[in-house]
Amino acid sequence: MLCANCGSRAEKGFTTSVTDLGNCLIIIRNVPCYKCTQCNEVTYTGDVVKKTVSYTHLRAHETSLHL
């Protein structure tokens, strides 16, 4: 895969996703991604985006119940 940012090669790897929801942070470790070997730009596949968004919304809902 090529980096959308600089055009260099992107390799499979893992990263940490941090989402700021205003009143809390959702941190997900070991998220599969493609990471550029030159500029470190991170790209996610559609399946990964779908899963992290779903997980984030679930955790945000649980958090709002406890506030």
Phi, psi and omega per residue, in radians:
M1 nan 2.535 3.102
L2 -1.811 2.548 3.132
C3 -1.194 2.301 3.112
A4 -1.263 -0.358 -3.088
N5 -1.458 -0.869 -3.045
C6 -2.141 -0.158 3.104
G7 1.521 -0.026 3.110
S8 -1.351 3.077 -3.114
R9 -1.296 2.388 3.060
A10 -1.975 2.320 -3.105
E11 -1.942 2.667 3.078
K12 -1.102 2.480 3.113
G13 -2.923 -2.801 3.136
F14 -2.377 2.646 3.114
T15 -2.513 3.076 3.058
T16 -1.880 2.228 3.123
S17 -1.730 2.248 3.112
V18 -2.134 2.176 3.118
T19 -2.091 2.195 3.130
D20 -1.665 2.003 -3.121
L21 -1.780 0.331 3.113
G22 1.610 -1.094 -3.129
N23 -1.784 -0.025 3.104
C24 -2.813 2.826 3.051
L25 -1.934 2.385 3.036
I26 -1.880 2.095 -3.123
I27 -2.007 2.174 3.110
I28 -2.114 2.060 -3.133
R29 -1.610 2.768 3.065
N30 1.035 0.763 3.102
V31 -1.453 2.182 3.115
P32 -1.089 2.449 -3.124
C33 -2.748 3.086 2.908
Y34 -1.965 2.246 -3.106
K35 -2.086 2.262 -3.127
C36 -1.155 2.390 -3.141
T37 -1.333 -0.256 -3.130
Q38 -1.810 -0.946 -3.021
C39 -1.848 -0.033 3.137
N40 1.125 0.294 3.039
E41 -1.049 2.386 -3.127
V42 -1.850 2.319 3.103
T43 -2.200 2.360 3.120
Y44 -1.873 2.618 3.013
T45 -1.363 2.861 3.126
G46 -1.026 -0.709 3.131
D47 -1.088 -0.725 -3.133
V48 -1.167 -0.733 3.109
V49 -1.057 -0.782 -3.130
K50 -1.040 -0.781 -3.122
K51 -1.190 -0.744 -3.117
T52 -1.218 -0.650 3.095
V53 -1.131 -0.774 3.119
S54 -1.056 -0.810 3.136
Y55 -1.101 -0.751 -3.137
T56 -1.100 -0.762 3.133
H57 -1.131 -0.689 3.112
L58 -1.095 -0.841 -3.132
R59 -1.154 -0.657 3.113
A60 -1.100 -0.722 3.115
H61 -1.121 -0.778 3.119
E62 -1.076 -0.712 -3.138
T63 -1.128 -0.731 -3.108
S64 -1.154 -0.445 3.104
L65 -1.264 -0.444 -3.081
H66 -1.670 -0.019 -3.100
L67 -1.460 nan nan
